[in-house]
Amino acid sequence: MQKEETARDAAGGRLSIRNVTKIYDPEGVNVMAVDDCSMDIAAGEVCMIVGPSGCGKTTLLNAIAGFHSITTGEIYLDDQLLCGPSKPQASMGADRIVVFQHGALFPWKTLLENVAYGPIVQGSMTKEQAHALGKVMLEEAGLSDVADKYPGEVSSGMARRVEIVRALINSPKVLLLDEPYRAMDALTKSIMHESLLEVYDRTKVTIFFITHDLEEAIFLGDRVYVMTTRPCKLKKVVDVNIPRPRDYKILSSEQFRLLVEEAKEAVHEEALKAFQAGERELA
């Protein structure tokens, strides 16, 4: 176990969020989305973020990705400052790749061309190198038969798997997932969970995953971070001490049920506060 943790640390992906606050100013009215939030996420951890709608979870993800600034505090990746007082907004980079709620594949490119696009544009690989690696990675993900198809010719589940392959070809330290399976039916979602766990078991990439689904959070995560209603800060950490690799047999276990109940109790308290406050959706 210690050797595995040492290997993960060497590969990188450790996130440290220190006293981060984010205040929006729409139409001259200050809105605090995140308030003095601190979290430490280990390299190679599957970190599941849950909390009421509009509490500020996506705001935090966007700050890590470099999509917008923070007001105060600091965010580090492997002890390197991403953003802080001297640099309010992190630079976007291939070390942090986002998979969004809504698909972002180029519809005019084949699935292989989509996967190879990033390294080619960044200049880290030639077209031939990127296509060769893309074929290998699509095969590992069980997608070699659809490599030459276009996004509109495959299911939403397949397209989402391709998006994750496209993210991983850049060898990111952190994979940022913003409710990627939210609109999927239960069966498709279960297949996607198994696919993501296969990817994780193979790569051990750090995963920062936002979800409203508590069973999803417990099934996938090493730790579940329960956030307060807006303004967002850490309320509770639920340690998921279920061995890997995992399969769906654990869903019927008493340990799994108790972990879901623990997370549900904390989230329910915050959802009730949000409802009473009349919160509306905010990233």
Secondary structure, 3 states (H helix, E strand, C coil): CHHHHHHHHHHCCCEEEEEEEEEECHHHCCEEEEEEEEEEECCCCEEEEECCCCCCHHHHHHHHHCCCCCCEEEEEECCEEEEECCECCCCCCCCEEEECCCCCCCCCCCHHHHHHHHHHHHCCCCHHHHHHHHHHHHHHCCCHHHCCCCHHHCCHHHHHHHHHHHHHCCCCCEEEEECCCCCCCHHHHHHHHHHHHHHHHHHCCEEEEECCCHHHHHHHCCEEEEECCCCECEEEEEECCCCCCCCHHHHHCHHHHHHHHHHHHHHHHHHHHHHHHCCCCCC
